[in-house]
Amino acid sequence: MSAFQTRLFLVALTAVVAACGGDDGPGASTRSGGVGSGGGATGGAGSTATGGATTGSGGATGSGGATGSGGATTGSGGATTGSGGATTGTGGATTGTGGSAGKGGGAGSGAAAGSSGRGGAGTGGAGSAGKDAGASSDAAVDRTPDARTSDGVVSSDDWLHTAGNHLYRGANVFHGRGANLHDTRSCNACAYSASNVAEVSRRADELIDNWRANLIRLDLESYASADSRVQWKGVLDDAAYRADIQSVVAHTSAKGAYVLLSLWIEPTATANEVPTAATNEVWKKLADMFKNEPRVLYGIVNEPHNDTDQNVWNAMNSAVQAIRDVESQAGTPQHVVAVQGTQQWARVLDYYVTHPITAGGGTNIAYETHVYDPASEFARLFENPGKTLPVIIGEFGEQDVDALMQRAEAAEISYIAWAFHQRCPPNLLVDNSAGGCGVGMSLAPSAFGQKLKSRLTTAW
């Protein structure tokens, strides 16, 4: 999801929150879609998306009584939310090259200023993923608790590492599968009430114990200002937030899963979601907090877009160096760091194929793509880059999902679905929150969620 689009949504949201109040706060921010993706930040009428996709004007009336800009989302051209309710509109009918309309969005809490959607993806060539040497292992092996020596030291096999074009745990290719899980702010749904770590842990339990996930992308969410939120400050400014993150990671890793810690909405990043020197300071703090935790990976930002390949590469390389400096000083192993695609909201990994990250010797780097595209694009987005790079699919939606999971597994590429939430589309959960933030609700899978759950409970 584009953090820039989410920020635009939240500026206008403040006035509605002040008028409506309530412990639950407004509905969760909707997710901005790429081609074929679901969800989006709130949009107004007719913004033009990068790459040629267009959003239409809204038109549906939200259940709150004010006219929203629609609640349905399109794959290209972003998405819009209804005003105060879950009524879907008719926004954005045109998709970019290779795309198709995405899944409908979730409930909003009032009309907001619009933003453009994502660009369309070009067509990709054919090709199957190559594999390097090394034994494979079923994902169940990667859910086992840390093996510790007699003096309490974590076994080196619990630290992930890269070699060739794969991610490994010990001698085996790591088969990571799971979903995105939000922090206590919960895609802005719970940011207007007090932190509830137990709810995040409850969702992690469901995802790990019953869905059998062994890799979770924990989406960290902070804002530049409160705008009536109770939870909003970032890692550097909020000790309680840091403690919450540590608690969720400890709970998740104790169950045998790995956590990709990702700066999802991060005010220190640029408007195009590129890390800055200030973002590197955040990573220095996180790297120090988790320097001894073998089951943590780092995801630098969310979805870079509309910047040059070289600028994004420079920023990513600098962020990796900041992390490696902390690890080097502490004398701890290098964590796997995921850098995001340089173009089209993290989709495109092509530049890294010829210009891999060099910071810290260029070791233990994974390359993260977000795939909201038809199967015709899979070779271009992850199979071809995966022949030479260790690739992680950090987000994907409903479009051709069965084919995506099958082809990712064939290429031994770890994948993480978006999102284990009821109102941050495309949703893996049915919205049983009754309009609230979702604390304690039944965690029933949506149709999309059921496809993921069925796959995760099948051996890889």
N, C-alpha and C positions, 0 to 999 in steps of 0.2 A: 504494500500500500504506500502511496506517495505521502510522505510527511508534509510536503508543501501543501498539497490539496487539503489534508486534514487541518492544517493551521488555518487556512482560509475559512473552512467550515466553522471552526471554533470561535473566530473573531465575532461573527454575527450571532453565534449561539448564546453569547454572554447575556445579551439583553433579554432573551427568552427565559434563561435560567433565573434571572433576577425577578422576573414577573411570576414565574411558575413555582419556584422553590422545590422542596421535596427532598427527602433523604436519599432517594435513589438517583437523583440527578437525571440528566437527559439520557436519551438512548445512546447506544454506542455509535461512534463515528463509523460511517460506512466506508468501504474499502474501494479505493480507486482502481479501475481495471485497466489492464493492458488489452491487447487484442484477445478476445475470447475469455477475458478474466471477468470475475464478478466483483461487485462492490465498487465504492469510490467515495472520495470526499464530495461534499455537497457541491452541486454545480448549478449555475444559473442557465439562462437560455443561450443556446447556440454557440458555445465556445468551440474553437477549432483545436483539435488534438494534433500533436506532433506526429508527422507521418501520414497525415491526410484523413484521419478519422474525424468524424464530426459528432458533436452531441446536439441533439435536438432540444428545443425548449421543453420544460416540464409539462405541467398541465393537470396532474392529478391533485385533488385536494386532500391534505392530510387530515387525520382524525381530530387534530386540535382545532380545526376550523379555519386556519389560515391557508392560503394557497401556497403549496410548496412547488418545488421544481421537479416533482416526480420522485418515485422511489425505486423504479426499475433501473437496472444498470445495463450498460452496454459494454461489450468487450473492448472496443476502442472508444475513446472520447469520454472516458470517465463515467461518473454516476451521479445521481442526485438523490436526496432523501426527501420524504414527505414531511409536512409540517406538523410536528407533534404526534405523529402516528406512523402506522405501517402501511398506509395506502400507497400503492405503487402508481407511478406515473408512466409517461410514455417517452421519457427522455432518450435521446441519442439512438437513432436507428441505423446509422451507417457505420460499418466497420472498416478498418484499414486492410491493407493487402494481407491476405492469408488468414484473416480473422473472422470471427463471427460474434454475434451478440452474446453477452454474458448473462449471468444469473441475476435475478432481482436483488435490490439492496434492502437494507434493514431500516428500522424506524429511526426517524430523525426527531429533532425537537424544535423545529422552526425553520423558516426560510433563511437562507444564507447566501452570501456572495458566491458566485460560481468560479470555477477554475477549469482549465482545459484538461482533457483526458490524455491518455498515453498514445504514443505513435503506433502505427501499424507495423507489423513485422514483414520483412521480405520473405521470399520463398527460399527454402533451404535445399541443398542437394541431397542426394541419396548417400547411403553409406552406413555401415554397421560399426559398432564400437569395438575397438581393439582392446585386448587385455594383456597385462604384463604377467610375468611368472608369479606364482604364489598360490598357496592353498586358500580355498574359500571356506567360509564357516557359516552355519546357519545363524540367523539373527538372534536366536535364543541364547547362543553362547555369549553374545554381547549384552545380555541383560543380567549376567551374573554379578554378584557383589564383588567389590575389590578384593583381590587376593593379597593378603598382607603377610609379611615375614614375621618371625618370632619377635622382632623388636618393634613391630607396629608399622614398619615402612611399607608403603604401597608397592606392590610388584611392578616392575617396569612394563610388564605386559598390559597393564591397565592404561598406560599412556598411549594415546593414538599417535601415529606418525605417518608421514607420506613417503612413498617410494615409487618411482616411475609415475604412472598415471592413476595410482590408487591410494586410498586411505587404508591404513593397516592398524590392527590391534595385535601386537606380537607378530607372529609369522602369518597370520590370516588376514585376508582382505576384510575390512570392516563393512558389515552389511547394516547400515543405519537406516531405519524407517520410523516415521512418526508424524508429528503435527506441530504447528505453531501454537504456543500457549502464551497468553498475555500475563503480564505482571499484575500487581494489585490494582492498577489503574484500569485494566480490562477494556482496552480499546475505547477509553474515555467513558465507558458505561458506569464505572465505579469510582471515578476520580472525584466525584462530588460528595463522597462519604468517606468515613475513616477506612484506613487500610485493613484488609482482611486476608492475611497470609494463609489462614486455614482454608479459605475457599480456593486459592490457587493450588494448594497442596491436594485438596480433594479432587480437583480436576486432573492434576498430575497422576493421582492414584488411579482414577478411571482410565486414563490414557495408557498408563503403563500396565496395570494389573489386568484390565479387561480387554483393552484394544491391543495389548502386547507391543506397544511402541518401545523402542530402545534409544531413540534420538529425538530430543525435543528442542525446538528453537524457542527460547524464552525471550519474548519481545519486550524490551525496556522502553518505557514511554515517559518522557518528561517535556515540560513546556517552558517557554520564556517568561510567562506571567501566569498568575493564578486564574484570572477570568472566572471567579467564583468557585473554582475547584478547591477541594480540601487537600488533595494530593496532586502535586504538579512539579515540585522542585527536582533537580537532577542529582546525579550521583555525587557530584562534588559538594553540593550544598545541603544535602539532606541525609543526616546520619541514620535516621529511622528508615529511610528508603534503602540505604545500603544494607542495613540489618535485614530488611525484608527480602532483598535479593539473595543474600547469603543463606537465609532460612530456606527459601524455595530451592536453591541449588543443592543444599545439604540434604533436604528431604528427597529430591529427585535422584541424586547420585547414590544415596543410600539404598535406593530400590534397584540399583544396577543400571540405570539409564544414563546416557550422556546428554549434556546440555550445551547447545550452541547459544551462547549469550550474545544477543544482538541489540545494537542501538537502533531501535525501530523508529521512534519519533525522538529526535535529538536536536535541540535548538542550537547547539554549537556547529552543526553541519551547515553548509550553504543551502540556499533555496533550491539548488539542484541536487541536494542530498550527497554532497561530496565532503569528506572529512576535512577539518581545518586544524591549525595548531591547537586551538581550544579543545577540539575533539580528542586530540592526542593526549591532552592532560586527563581527560576522562578515562582514556584507556590505560594510562599509567596507574591510575587509582584502581581500576578493575583488575589489572594484571597483578598488582600487589595483593589485592584481596584474595585472589584465586591462584596464586603462584604455586601452591602445594596441592591443588585439586586436580587429579588426573582426568576426571570425567568432564572437564569444561573445555569447550572450544570457543573461539572469539569470532564474532561477525562484525566487521568494522562499522558499517552503516546499513541502510536499508536498500534504497534503489536509486543509484546515480542516473541522471538523465540530462540531456541538453547541455552537455559540456564536452570538451574534447577528450579523446582517448588519452593523450599525453597528460593533461591536467589531472584526470581521474587517477591515472597510474601513479603520478608523482605523489598525490595525496595519500593513496593507499600504501605506497612504499614507505612514506614517512610515518604513517600510523603503525605499520608493522615494526618499523625500527624502534618506535617508542615502547612498544610491548617487549621487544627483544632486549632493550636496554635494562628494563626492570628485571627480566628473567636472568640476564647475565649477571647483574649485580647481586641478585639473590642466590645465584648458583643452582637454580631449579631448571628442570627440563623445559624445552620449548613446547608451548601449547600449539595445537593446530589453529592457525588463523585463517578465516575465510574472507577473501576479498571479493567484492561484488562486481558484476559485469559493468563495463564502462559505458554502455549505451542502452537506450530503450528500457529504462526502469529496471536495470540490472540484468536484462536478458542476455546481452551480447558479450561473449568471452573471447572473441576473435583476437583482440589486441594482445591478450595475455599469452596466446599460443606462440606468438613471435616475440613477446616482451614479458616473460615471466617476472614476478616480483624478485628483487635481488636482496632486499634488506635481511639482515641476520643470516646471510649466506643463501637466502632463497629456500631454506628448508622448512618443512612442515607448513606449507601454504596450500590451502584448498581454494578453489575458484567457484564462487556461488552464482548460480543463475536462477531467475524466477521465470517460470514457464506458464504462460496463460495463452496458449496457442494450440492450433490443431496439430494432429499427428504429422502432417506434412512438414512441420517446422522442427520436429524433434532432432533430426540429424544435424541441422544447423546449430541448434541451441545447446544441446548437451552431448549427443553421441559423437560428433566429429571432434569437438574440443576435448572430450573425454578419452580420445585416443592418445593424447600426449599430456594432458593435465589431470590432476586429481579434482574431480568435479563433485559438487554437492548441489542438488536442486533444493534451494531454500524455501521456495514457495511454488505451489501449483494449484490450479482450480479444477473445476468439474469437466472441462472440455477434454474429451478423449482420455479420460483419467485411467481407464483400464489399460489402454495401450501404453500410456506414459509409465505406469508402474511396471508393466511387463518389460518394456524396453530398457528402463533404468536398471532393473535387476539383471537383465541379460548383459548389460555393460558394466555391472557391478558398481553402480553409482548410487550413493545414498540419496534418499529423497524425503522431504518434509512437506506435508500438505498444509494449506491455509484453509481455515483456522479453527482451532478447538474452541469455538465461541458460538453464541446464538444470534448475535447481531453485529457481525463484522465480516460481511460476506466476501467470498463464498463460505457459507457456514457449514461446519461439520456437525453441529448440534441443532436440534429443533429448539425454537424459542419457547421455552416454558417459563419465562421470567415474569409474565404478566406485566410487561412494560418496565420492570425494575432492572436492577443491575445483574441479577442472575444468581445471587448468593443462595445456595441451598436448593436450587431448582433441579429437577430431574435431568440427567445428562443423557438424553436419548439421541441417537445418531439421526441426522438427516439422511436423505437418499444418498447424497454425496458421501456423508460420513459412513454409511453402511458399506459402501464400496471400499473405502479405506480400511475399515475395521476388518472386513472379510479378508482383505489382502494381507493385513498385518498378522492375522491369526493363522495364515498359511505359511509353511516353512519356506525360507529363501535359501 
